[in-house]
Amino acid sequence: MKIAIIINPVAGKSSGKQFYDKIKNLPIIVDNSIDFYLTKKPLDALEIAKNISNNYDRILIGGGDGTLNEAINGLDFNSTAIYGLLPIGSGNDFSLSFYKKNANPLLLLEYYLSDNPTIRSVDFGLIKITDSEGNIFNRRMINSFGIGFDAKVAFYNQTNKTFSGTMSYVYSILKALFEFSRINVTVTLNENRFQKDALFCAVGNGKTIGGGLYLMPQAIVDDNLLNLSIVTIKSRLGLLLLFPKALSNKLSGRKELSEHTFTNLDLELKTPFYAHIDGEIISDKAKLINIKISDKKINFIYMS
């Protein structure tokens, strides 16, 4: 059995390098003759995944949601490889939805290298973003997409060099709060069309973003559907009061949140704005967005 591990050394404020140093000489690693691929720059995981997809039986991905997204965008899902997630990033939101808890990457690694592990086939989204200048971005999404306040927060979170994990996201929320930009968006899903003056629109395959904020609380990673959450809040105070509800997974049913499921979604912004996929900013001038669920699945190893 041929096994590869892709690791982002700077994931989780260099937790990736610490993890690599901890495991590289373990007997279970040496005995299995595992090949390591360490990323060196943005989009390296995408290129590595593209080059090795058909060369290994198992490919393990060590990092956070950003690293996972890069790898997902490079993988060839026509290959017979199965994949394993090693959550060593700052947020690890997809892992939180996949395992429904904070998972220990060392214990996961041992299981991922065992004989006949359990396989769980999960969904992913296909996203096409057209910006106001006519540029088109096509990406796969494994956990989340967002436009509006959510994406502005992702921008600050992505460029923040001081905090990590949920603290980084809290800091980014407070910074974006002073601007409090809202979006006018036309939504078309399930043959219905409506307009919203919203704080943000968040699409989820997973339930959370920002290291545990439940903005898509009804999402399930393998239900053949994606979830859309639209939050309409008119004041900073309203947002501050809603924030603890997101942390404690108590958003569902509140009047500020409308929830929808879909397989195909179109969004049109009156004024171009930031858009993120899995926490990474794709455009700051997103205008038209199409999101649909892929007819393929990703076969992840699952430790119950």
C-alpha positions in Angstrom: 0.0 0.0 0.0 1.4 3.4 -1.0 0.7 6.3 1.4 1.4 10.0 1.1 1.0 12.7 3.7 0.7 16.4 2.6 1.5 18.8 5.4 1.3 22.5 5.6 4.1 23.4 8.0 2.7 26.9 8.8 -0.9 25.7 9.4 -2.1 26.7 12.9 0.7 29.2 13.5 3.3 26.5 12.7 1.5 23.7 14.4 2.0 21.8 11.1 5.8 21.8 11.4 5.5 20.7 15.1 3.2 17.9 14.0 5.6 16.8 11.2 8.6 16.8 13.5 6.7 14.7 16.0 5.6 12.0 13.6 8.3 11.8 10.9 10.4 9.2 12.8 7.7 7.3 14.5 7.9 3.5 13.8 4.5 3.4 12.3 5.7 6.0 9.7 9.1 4.4 9.0 7.6 0.9 8.8 5.1 2.0 6.2 7.6 3.9 4.0 5.4 6.9 3.9 6.2 9.8 1.5 5.9 13.3 2.9 5.1 16.4 0.9 5.5 19.7 2.7 4.0 22.8 1.2 6.2 25.9 0.8 3.9 28.5 -0.5 0.2 29.2 -1.2 -1.5 26.8 -3.6 1.3 24.2 -3.1 -1.2 21.7 -1.7 -3.2 22.0 -4.9 -0.3 21.3 -7.1 1.0 18.5 -5.0 -2.4 16.9 -4.9 -2.8 17.2 -8.6 0.6 15.5 -9.2 0.1 12.6 -6.8 -3.6 11.8 -7.0 -3.1 8.7 -9.1 0.2 7.5 -7.5 -1.0 6.5 -4.0 -3.6 4.3 -2.3 -4.1 6.7 0.6 -3.4 10.4 0.8 -3.5 12.1 4.1 -3.9 15.9 4.3 -2.5 17.8 7.3 -3.5 21.4 7.8 -6.6 23.5 8.3 -9.6 24.3 6.1 -7.4 26.3 3.7 -4.9 23.5 3.1 -7.8 21.0 2.8 -9.5 23.3 0.2 -6.3 23.5 -1.9 -5.9 19.7 -1.8 -9.5 19.1 -2.7 -9.1 21.5 -5.7 -6.1 19.4 -7.0 -7.3 15.9 -6.4 -8.5 13.6 -9.2 -11.6 12.0 -7.9 -11.6 9.5 -10.7 -8.6 7.9 -9.0 -9.0 5.0 -6.5 -7.2 6.8 -3.7 -8.9 7.3 -0.3 -8.2 10.4 1.8 -7.6 11.2 5.5 -7.9 14.5 7.3 -5.3 15.5 9.9 -6.8 18.7 11.5 -3.7 20.7 12.5 -4.9 24.2 11.4 -6.2 27.1 13.3 -9.9 26.5 12.7 -10.5 23.0 11.5 -14.1 23.6 10.8 -14.7 20.8 8.3 -13.1 18.4 10.8 -15.5 19.6 13.4 -18.5 18.8 11.2 -17.0 15.6 9.9 -16.2 14.2 13.4 -18.7 16.3 15.4 -15.9 17.0 17.9 -12.3 18.2 18.1 -10.3 15.2 16.8 -6.8 14.2 17.9 -4.6 14.1 14.8 -2.1 11.6 16.3 -4.9 9.1 17.0 -6.4 9.7 13.6 -3.0 9.1 11.9 -2.7 5.7 13.6 -6.2 4.7 12.4 -5.7 6.1 8.9 -2.7 3.7 8.5 -4.6 0.6 9.8 -6.1 -2.2 7.6 -9.7 -1.9 6.4 -10.7 1.5 7.9 -14.2 2.8 7.7 -14.9 5.0 4.7 -17.3 7.9 4.7 -18.3 9.5 1.3 -18.9 13.3 1.7 -20.3 16.0 -0.5 -18.5 19.0 -2.0 -19.6 22.1 -3.8 -18.7 23.5 -7.2 -18.5 27.3 -7.2 -18.3 29.7 -10.1 -17.6 33.4 -9.2 -17.8 36.2 -11.8 -16.5 39.5 -10.6 -17.4 43.0 -11.7 -14.5 43.0 -14.2 -15.6 39.8 -15.9 -13.0 37.6 -14.3 -14.2 34.1 -13.6 -13.1 31.8 -10.7 -14.0 28.1 -10.6 -13.4 26.4 -7.3 -14.4 23.3 -5.3 -15.7 23.9 -1.8 -15.5 21.4 1.0 -16.8 23.3 4.0 -18.1 26.8 3.4 -18.7 29.8 1.1 -19.6 33.3 2.2 -20.4 36.8 0.9 -21.0 40.0 2.9 -19.9 40.5 6.5 -18.8 36.9 6.8 -16.4 37.3 3.9 -15.1 40.6 5.2 -14.4 38.8 8.5 -12.6 36.1 6.5 -10.4 38.7 4.8 -9.3 40.1 8.2 -8.9 36.6 9.6 -6.8 35.6 6.6 -4.5 38.7 7.0 -4.3 38.6 10.8 -0.9 37.7 12.1 -1.5 38.1 15.8 -4.2 35.5 16.9 -5.1 32.0 15.8 -8.3 29.8 15.9 -11.5 31.3 17.3 -9.6 34.2 18.9 -8.5 35.3 15.4 -12.1 35.1 14.2 -13.4 37.1 17.2 -10.8 39.8 16.5 -11.7 39.9 12.9 -15.4 40.2 13.7 -14.8 43.1 15.9 -12.7 44.8 13.3 -15.3 44.3 10.6 -18.0 45.4 13.0 -16.9 49.0 12.8 -17.6 49.0 9.0 -20.8 47.0 9.2 -21.2 46.6 5.5 -24.4 45.0 4.2 -25.2 43.5 0.8 -28.2 43.6 -1.5 -28.4 40.2 -3.0 -30.8 38.4 -5.4 -31.2 34.7 -4.5 -32.4 32.0 -6.9 -32.7 28.5 -5.6 -35.1 25.6 -6.0 -36.8 27.6 -8.8 -37.6 30.4 -6.3 -36.3 34.0 -6.7 -36.2 36.6 -3.9 -34.2 39.6 -2.9 -32.6 40.3 0.5 -30.8 43.2 2.2 -28.6 41.0 4.2 -25.6 41.2 6.5 -24.2 38.1 4.9 -25.1 34.9 3.0 -23.2 31.7 4.1 -23.3 28.4 2.3 -22.3 25.3 4.2 -21.4 21.7 3.6 -20.2 21.9 7.1 -21.9 23.5 10.1 -19.3 26.0 11.2 -16.8 28.6 10.2 -14.2 30.5 12.2 -13.2 27.6 14.5 -16.7 26.8 15.7 -19.2 29.5 14.8 -22.4 27.6 13.8 -23.6 29.8 10.9 -25.0 26.8 9.0 -26.3 24.7 11.9 -28.4 22.3 9.9 -25.7 21.3 7.4 -24.6 17.7 7.1 -21.5 16.7 5.1 -23.0 13.7 3.4 -26.7 14.4 2.9 -26.5 15.3 -0.9 -27.5 18.9 -0.1 -25.8 22.2 0.6 -27.2 24.7 3.1 -27.8 28.4 2.7 -28.0 30.8 5.7 -29.0 34.4 5.2 -28.6 36.7 8.2 -30.5 40.0 8.3 -29.4 42.3 11.1 -29.8 46.1 11.0 -27.5 47.1 13.8 -24.1 46.4 15.4 -25.8 45.7 18.7 -28.0 43.1 17.0 -24.9 41.3 15.7 -23.1 41.4 19.0 -26.2 39.8 20.7 -26.3 37.2 18.0 -22.7 36.2 18.2 -22.9 34.1 21.4 -25.8 32.2 19.8 -23.5 31.2 16.9 -20.9 30.0 19.3 -23.3 27.9 21.3 -25.2 26.5 18.2 -28.4 28.3 19.1 -29.0 30.2 15.9 -31.7 28.0 14.3 -35.2 29.3 14.6 -34.2 32.9 15.3 -35.9 35.6 13.2 -32.6 37.0 12.0 -31.7 33.7 10.3 -33.4 32.2 7.3 -32.2 28.7 6.3 -32.5 26.8 3.0 -31.2 23.6 1.4 -30.4 23.3 -2.2 -28.5 21.5 -5.0 -28.1 24.6 -7.2 -28.0 28.2 -6.2 -27.5 31.6 -7.9 -26.5 34.8 -6.1 -26.3 38.2 -7.7 -24.9 41.2 -5.8 -26.1 44.7 -6.5 -22.7 46.0 -5.4 -19.6 43.8 -5.7 -18.2 42.5 -2.5 -15.8 40.1 -0.8 -16.3 36.4 -1.3 -14.5 33.5 0.5 -14.4 29.8 0.0 -13.4 27.7 3.0 -12.1 30.9 4.7 -9.9 32.0 1.8 -10.7 35.2 0.0 -11.3 34.5 -3.7 -12.4 37.9 -4.9 -13.1 41.3 -3.4 -15.4 42.2 -6.3 -17.7 39.2 -6.6 -20.8 40.0 -8.6 -22.4 36.7 -9.8 -22.1 33.4 -8.0 -23.3 29.9 -8.9 -23.0 27.1 -6.4 -24.1 23.5 -7.0 -23.4 20.2 -5.4 -21.1 17.9 -7.2 -22.4 14.6 -8.5 -19.2 13.0 -7.2 -18.2 12.3 -3.6 -14.9 12.4 -1.7 -14.0 9.1 0.1 -12.6 10.0 3.5 -11.4 7.6 6.1 -13.6 8.0 9.1 -12.8 7.0 12.7 -15.9 6.7 14.8 
